[in-house]
Amino acid sequence: MEISQKIKIDADSFESVSKMLTSPSEEDVATALMALEQMDFKKGQLFYAILYRDSLDKVKLWENNAPNLLKNIKAIGMDEICSYRSMWNKLKDTCSPDEKKVFAKRFGIDAVAILADWGFKDMIKDFKITVTYNDGK
């Protein structure tokens, strides 16, 4: 009897899937979602939450191609818009170091955009703003 293990998402596969999910091609999105549906949800929940957040405009494709994954993501209990705050508060204690790195990078991009919206756009060009995870060390 052969025991098959589910594939786990990691930082490299996250980036590849992310590109596919944000593609204008519905076929690329569907392919990525079908692959994600087969992966081990318990390993990489923060990755899945970020991917879902990044493709909220494609919820119908999620419903059609990854219904179990979508159900699992919604069961995490994040807010409706899957805000970074909600994601972090729900998953920070169970995510891997790689998930924390990817999260910090994504959050950093949005944090810079927020600063620009707050009127600091002219100043931001003079600075490099980087968000990293503080692991307490």
N, C-alpha and C positions, 0 to 999 in steps of 0.2 A: 504494500500500500504506500503510495507516494503522498507525503504531506506537503502541501504547497504553502508558502509563506506569502503574505501580502507584501507588496512593494511599499516602501516607506518614502515619503517625500523628504528631500533634503534641500539645502540652499541652491545647489545647481539645478535640480529638476524644478524647483520653485520658479527660478528665473525663466526657464524655458516655457513652463506652463503659463506663467504670467504674460509672456509675449503672445502666446496663442489666445489666451482669454481676452486680451485687449485688441485682438485683430479685428478688422472690419468684416472678415470672412466668417459667416456663421458656421461654415464647415470646419474651420480651424477651432472655433470655440467649442463646437459639439465634440470634436475629436479629443480636445483637452479635457472636457468634462467627463467623457466616457472613460478616459484613462484615470482621472481622479477618483471616479466612482469605485474603481477596483483597488485603490490604495488603502492602507491601514490608517483609518481616521484617528485612532488613539495616539499615533505617533505623528505629530505635526499639526495639531489643532490650530495653533496660531498661524501657521502657513495657510491653512485652508480658510481661516477667517479673513486674512488679508486678501487672498485671491477673490473671495466672495465680495468683499468691500470694493475691490478694484473693478468688479464687473457687475455691480448692482443694476446697471442698465440692461443686463441680459438675463434677468431673472427667469423669463420664460424658457430660455435655453437650459438653465439650471434645472428647472422643474421637469423638463422633458428628457434630459440626458444624464442627470445626476441626482435623482430624487432622494435617494437614501443619504447621500452626502449633504444635500441641502437640509434635510430633516435634522441631521446630526449638528450641523452648524447652527441652525436655529435653536436647538436644544441647549446650546452653550448659555443662552440667556443674555445675549448682548442687546443693546438698544436697537431700535428699528433701523437706524442709519449705519450701524456697525462702526461707531466712532472709535478712534484710536483709544480714547479713554476707556470706553466700555470693553474693548478687546483686551487691553492691558490689565484692567482690574479683574477680569474673569479668568485670564489665562497665564498671568505672569508667574504664578507659583508652579505651573506644570510644564512650561515650555522649555525647550532645549536652548543651549547657548547660541546655536545657529539661528534659531527662530528669533531670539532676542536681538541678534545683530541685524537681521533682515528687517525686523520691526523698527529698530532705531533708525535705520537708513530711510525707510518709507516715511516714518513719522517726521524725520528731519526735513524731508522735502516739503511736506505739508506745513511744518512749523515756519519755514522760510516764506512760504506763500502767505501764511497768516500774518507774519510781520509786514509783508508787502501791503497786504490789505489794510493793515493798521496805519499805513502812512509812512513806513520806513523804506519804501522801494528805492528811493534815491540813495540811501545809506547802504543797503544790502550789497550793492555792486562793489563796495569797498572792503567787504568782509567775506571770509569763508566761514560759514556756520555749519558745524558738524555735530550731530547728535550721536552719542554713543551710550551704550548701556553701562551703568555704574553698578558693578557687581559687589560693591562694598569693600573692595581691596585697595 
